[in-house]
Amino acid sequence: MGNKAKIREDAMSLNPIDDALFVKMAEDKAFCEEILQVILSDKELVVLQHRPQLVLKNLQGRSCVLDCECILGDGRHVNVEVQRSNADDHQRRMRYNGSLLSVNVANPGDKFCDVPDVIVILIAQFDVFSDGCALYHVDRVVRESGRVVNNGLQEIYVNAVLDDGSDVAGLMKVFTQDSAYDDERFPATSKRKRLFKTTEEGIREMCEVIERNREEGRMEGRAEGRIEGALRTLISMVRKNRITKEEAAEEASMSLAEFEKALASQP
């Protein structure tokens, strides 16, 4: 099979649970509104603004790219993420996303009571808590009294593999199963999925996305390799007393502590 044919096959095998297809589907506001109405159990919910692949910068640490961020009619901000693999700490991931989103939507000088409410939603092709629920709402609870308290951050986890007959489970079938569509209950989701899986125009778009993602991955890999190689060279020069650790750290755009940690980790 040629490369073009393989890319086309890969494109047609994607479902909304996959990042690449979800992000394309999330370019449509009606799709975002529909899935949030189902997950948040609010048929009157309105999405005012939606931004797929929103980049949130953190100058002091790790930045992140949200699969999709939506602003609701009542001012709440929602981050929706999709995840196939259960190979990371997704609770910490959602805590970080919610915190970084809160920082980015708060205006300078805002009182804390005016910081917008944030909802983080993870749609996962596995049961995050292994408790057999299709939907999990994580609350903050006072340990001593059992009282539920609210600080404006809400976490929701969707288990896309459990079918309990609910609307959420029905939506997740469309998200995870190749031939699953439900035009009656989820018209926007079904229409958007059908566009990218069954029409020539949509398949071509997805092929372009896959090619672009792979090329970006190759470029990032090459860049990381160059950076790693330069760091190894600086470490070697320090060990041979050709430059000081301070000079090497400055050359690597690292703090002295960061460089010393890298120096200690290299055999």
Secondary structure, 3 states (H helix, E strand, C coil): CCHHHHHHHHHHCCCCCCHHHHHHHCCCHHHHHHHHHHHCCCCCCCEEEEEEEEEECCCCCCCEEEEEEEEECCCCEEEEEEECCCCCCHHHHHHHHHHHHHHHHCCCCCCHHHCCCEEEEEEECCCCCCCCCCEEEECEECCCCCCEECCCEEEEEEECCCCCCCHHHHHHHHHHCCCCCCCCCCHHHHHHHHHHHHCHHHHHHHHHHHHHHHHHHHHHHHHHHHHHHHHHHHHHHHHCCCCCHHHHHHHCCCCHHHHHHHHHHCC
